[in-house]
Amino acid sequence: MRRGALGERVCFIRMNYFPEEAHVRKNAEALTEAGYDVDIICLRQKGEKAREDRGRGRIYRLPLVHKRSGALRYVFEYAAFFTMAFWLVTLLHLRKRYKIIETYNVPDVIVFVALVPRLLGAKVVHYMFEATPEMYADRFDLKPGGLVERSLRWMERVSVRFAHKSIVEGPFEREMRGLRGVDVDRIAVVMNVPEGHLFQPRAQGESNGVSNGATGCEIITHGSMLKRYGVQTLIEAMPRLQREIPGLKLWVVGDGEYRQPLEDLAMSLGVANAVEFTGWVKHEEVSDYIGRCRIG
């Protein structure tokens, strides 16, 4: 345990669901093990409690459900979450005096919900999982160099200046932001690595609890199902791969807005019997699927 950490308070703010969001869960567990009390402000799905104790901290779920839709829906969700999170973290900070506020994009503007705690002495850490300008340029077919894209790049720069430290997942992401004027001295690189206790090497043939009777080569892809991630390319290749690799099976582990089009694609290509969609699975169960496959 880090000296002085016991009892210090941290608050995470993420416009996603918890504990499904693996990044937030891993960070919260690591800080809890180090002696911090960790509160989490996030979205609330149907059936979830608005408030829930999690040992050394509490989960605060805001009454908002994320729906991937058009640009207006995104603007509404961001504005609603920002407003609710701003007032909640302000009130919580006045009571608990957080040492650190951690915010997670998208959007980058979310970092400013920590304005009052920052003015009162809290340190602000901003995790930049996504390159927001590129992500929205792809999703909404934005005009290169247009007003919206330039606004997103400006917001990226000011969010880094506002936070005491921002974090990206690799050196390329850090350099890319530097090329467009972001102060890279305020950015640290922290690789997104899996938990070692969940992803241990297995001996060949060792059972892992995941079985469907397949005997041939198996491939896995896992994560959110979004069009820009390109899982459709792998499914489109399945007819040819099946001719060359008898018994081939593809596991698509995860869920997302693009799942139904992927399932329809597999059906139209006649490979639905060789493509298994698992839906969302617990993070600790993903290793079981990975362990049975030869290619990932």
N, C-alpha and C positions, 0 to 999 in steps of 0.2 A: 504494500500500500504506500502511495506517495505521502510523504510527511505533510501534514496540514490539510489533507484532502477530506478527512473524516468530517462529515456534517456539512461540507460546503455544497451549495445548491447550484444546479445547472438546469436550464430549460431549453428543450429542443422544439423548434417550430417547423413543421413539415406539412405541406398541402397534399397529404396522402393518408393512407390508412395504417394503423398500428394495431397488432404487430406484424402485419403482412409486409410492410416496408422493411426490407432486410438491412439496408444501410443504417437506418435509424436504430433498429433493434440491436445491431452489433455494437454501435457506438454507445448506446444506453447501457448495455450489459458490461462493456469494458469500463465505463466510468463508475458504474455501480460497484463492480469488483474492486475498483481503486478507492472506494470509500465515499463517493459523491452521492448526493440525493438528486435524482434526475426526474424532472417533470417533462411531460410531452404534450404538446398542443397539436392536434391533427384533425382530420375529417372523421365523420361518423357514418358508418354504414347502418342499414336497417337492422334492428335487433341488437345493436351494440349499446353499451351503457354510456351515458354522457360523461360520467366520471368513474374512474376505476383505479383503485390502489394497486401499485405494482411493487410492493415491498418498500424499497428506499425511493419513494416518489409516487407520483400520481399521473394518470392519463386524463387529459381534458379533451373530449371529442366535441367538435363544433357541429351544429346542425346543418351540414352541407354535404351533398353527395356529388362526386365528380362524374360528369357525363362528357365523353369525348364527342364533340359536335362542332358547330360552326364557330367563327371568330366571336360572335356576340355572346355565345354561351361562355366561352373562355373569359371574356372581359367581365361578365357578371360574376363568375365563380371567383376570379382573382380579387375583384373589388369586395365581394362579400366576405371572403376568407380574411383578406387584409384587415378589413374593418373590425371583424370579431376578434381576430388574433391580437390586433393592436391594443384594444381595450382590455382584453383578458390578461395578456402578459404585463401590461402596465399595472393593473390591479394586483396581480400576483407578486410582481416585483416589490411593490410598496409593502406587502406583507412579509415576503420571504427573502428579499434582498439577494437575488441571484448573483453569483460570481461571474457566470458566463451564460450568454444567450447564443445558441447555435441555430442558424437558419439554413434552410435547404432550398435551392432553386429546383424547378421553375415555379414562378417567375423570379428574376433577380430582384425585383422591387420588394420582395418579401422581407429582405434584410431590414427595411425601414420600419417594420413593426417593432423593432427593438430600440426605437428612438429614445423613449423616456428612460428605460433601463440604462442605455448608454450614457445619457446625460447625467444619470445618478451614479455612474461609476462602474457599471457592468462592462465586461469585455464582450465583444461581438465577433463570432466566428461564422463565416458564410461558406457553406459547401456548394460548389458549382458542379453538379453532376452532369449537367447538360450545357452545351454551347447554345445558349438561347437564340441568338440571331440565326444561326444555321438551322436549328431545329424548326423554327417557325417559318423560315424561308422555304424549307422543304414542305412543311405541312400545308401552308396556305399559299404556296406558289407566289411568294413576294417578289416584287420587282427588285433586282440587284441595285443597290445604291439608292433605293426609294426612301420615302419619308419614314415608313414603318421600320424598315431594316436599320436605318441610321438611328432611329429612336431607341431600338433595342440595343444597339452597340453603345450608345451613350449611357443607357441605364446600366449596362454591364460595367462600364468604367466607373460610374459614380457609386455603384454598389460595392466595388472593391475598395474605393477610397473611404467609404463609410465604415466598413468592417475593419476591425483591428487586424484580422488575418483572414484570407480566403483560401480555400483548399480545392485543388483539382486532382484528377486521378492519374495523371501521367505528365511527363515532361513535354510531350507534344502539345497537350492542352494548354500548358503554361506558356510555351513559346508562341502558339497561335494567338493567344490573347495579347501578348506583348507586341505582335506585329500590327495590331489595330489600336495601339495606344494605351492599353491597360498597364498599370504600374505593377510589373511582375515581382518587384521586391516585396510586395504585400501578398504574394501568392505562394503557398507551400504545396508540394506534391506529396500526396498520401495515396499509395496504391490501394485499390479495392481488392483485397485478397480474401479468400474463403477462410472460415475457421478451421484450423488444423484438426480439432477434435471431431469434426463432422466429416471431413474428407480425408480419410486414411486409406493408404494403398491396401488392396485386398489380394490375397493369393488367388491364382487362376482357379476358377471353378468354385470359389467360395460363395456360399449363398448369401444374398442380401435382402431377401424378403420380397423382391419384386419379380414376378414370374407371369408369363402369359403363354408358355409352351413353345415359343419360337426357338428354333435351333440354328438359324443362319446368322449372318452378320447383322448387327444392329447399330443404328446411328441415333444420336440424340441432339436435339437443340432445345435450349431452355431459356426462359425469360418472358418478358412481356411480348404479346403478339401485336406488333405494329407493322404497318405496311413498309415503313422505311427500313426495317430490320432485315427484309429480304428473305424471309422463310419461304415465300412463294417460289423462289428460284430453286430451292432444294426440292420442293414437292414437284416442280416441273421436271426435274431431272430424274425422278423416281422411275418412270417407265423404262428409260434407257438403262438405269442402274440395275433394275430388276432383271433385265435380260442378261446382264453381265455377271450379276451376283445373285444366284438363286437363293430364295429364302430371306432376302433383305427386308428389314423392317426399320421404320423411322418412328422414333418417339418425339412428340412435340409436347414438351412439359411446360405448363404455364397457362396463362389466359390473357385476354385483352380484346380490344375492339375489333381486331382483324381476324379473330378466330373463325367466325362463320364463313367469310370469303375463302379462308384457307381450307376449311372442311369441304366447301363447295368445289374448290379446285381439285382436291384429291378425288372427289366423287366423279367429276367430269373427266378426269384422266384415267379413271378405272383403277386407281391405286388405294382406294379408301380402306381396303382390307389390310394394307401394309403400312398405313399411317395411323398411329395411335395418338389421339389427343387426350391428355390426362386431365386438363383443367388445372386450376390452381392447386398446388400441393404445398405442404409445410416445408419451410426451408431445410429443416433437418432431414427430410425425406428425399430431397433432390439427389443426394449422394448415392442413394440406393439405385436410382435410375441410371446415373452416370456409371456406377460400378458394373452394370451388366452390359454396357455398350462398348464397342470397339472404337468407334469414331465419334467425336463431339466437336 
